[in-house]
């Protein structure tokens, strides 16, 4: 976050310089970049503090709707439909159903479930957290923006392997109600590619790999509950 604050300061200087040159378009773009960096920093802090209500202020509607979709799938899909889910969604549904053994997830709405997911670090568990990362090279196009997500050299090497070749990860932002919001779901393709690579190396099916690596979040052993719709 120290890096982003330094960039924020530099962008503020850029805004002042643009104002001096009476360049309104450059001023608007500089302010937008500063707001994007600040939104990213605030989101990281809220996630670190496991403050779900605060996180809601910085994620976009796409992210919120994705979590709502996971809750709906966890409530309604039978074992056959669950097995057919994309790997990333399946992992999330498995974890949600297992956690329902000790918590009344079936009674939650989309908002309370999202807050719950943050407080129980479910974002970290499915590999879509932004903790420990920074962004740079922000490209803005009207009400959307893409920033390069700065990750470790090890992660970069994995993503650029011949079997994956997905390129370096980016993080998307969308302006909603005049505020820049982070789209956490924009990381899913990169996380999915990395998990697929790990599955292949493990010599397991996707489901076998997920079951072998699922965190046990309750005193109950992981069992048939992950295949069954959550009870209200």
Beta strands, then each sheet from edge to edge (+ up, - down):
strand 1: 134-141
strand 2: 144-150
strand 3: 170-176
strand 4: 179-183
sheet 1: 1+ 2- 3+ 4-
end
